[in-house]
């Protein structure tokens, strides 16, 4: 969301840039006017608000490493407990 105009409450206009996920095309909407825009034009505006979507099909290496470490710690802990109980 982009605000055009003076930074005074009740003045100026708002524009929204939206990407169509099916086509990858960007659109600019202001009131009832919709126009296709180049992706390079999106970065030229100072945004007031940004909304993002999570892409879960791309693995997050930080999360995967933490998950492996947590699973490794659980395995190590259970093996340690098994060895401890068998020796008593």
N, C-alpha and C positions, 0 to 999 in steps of 0.2 A: 504494500500500500504506500502510495506516494502522495504527499500534500504539496500542492502548488499554490503559491500566494503568500501574503504576509503572515507571520506567526501570531495572529490575533484570533481569539476564539470567534467562531461564526463567519470567518472570511476564508476565501480561497476555495479550491476544489480538490477532490481526491481522485486518484487514478489507481487502478489495480492491474497488476501484471499476473497473468495466469498461463501456465504451460499445459497444453493438452497432452496427456501422457501417451495417448494412442499414436499421435503424429509427431510429437516432440516440438510442435510449433508454439510460439509464444504469442499471446494476445494481450492487448491493452483495453481495459474497459473503463469508461467514464460515463456515469449515468446510463443511458441506453445506447451509447455509441460504443461499438466494438470494432477494433482494427488489429490486423496482424502486424507484429513488430519483429525486428531482427533481435536475436539473443544479445548481440553486442549493445543494443540500446538499453537493455535492462540494467546493466551495470553503471550507466551514466547517471542514474537518479539516486538521490538519497532517500532510503526507505524509512518509513515511519514504523512499519510492522512487517515482519516476515513470518510466513508459515511454511514449514517443511514437512515432507512425508518421509518416513523411514523405509528404506529399501532392504528388506530382510533376505533377499536372494544373494546379497553380497556379504560374505562372512566378515565379522569384525574381529581382526586379529587380537586385539586386546581382550575381548570377551572370551575367545577360544583359548588363549593362553591361560587366563584365570580359571576357566572351566577345567582344563587339563591339570593345572596345579591342584585345584580343589579335589578332583577325582584321584590324583596321585596321593594326596595327603590322606584321603579316606582309605585308599588301598593300603598305604603304609601303616596307617593306624590300625586297620583290621588285622593285617598280618602280624603286627606287633602284639595285639591283644591275643591272637590265636597262639602265637609262640609263648606268650606269657602264661596263658591258661594251661597249655600243654606241659609246661615245665613245672607246674605246681602240683 
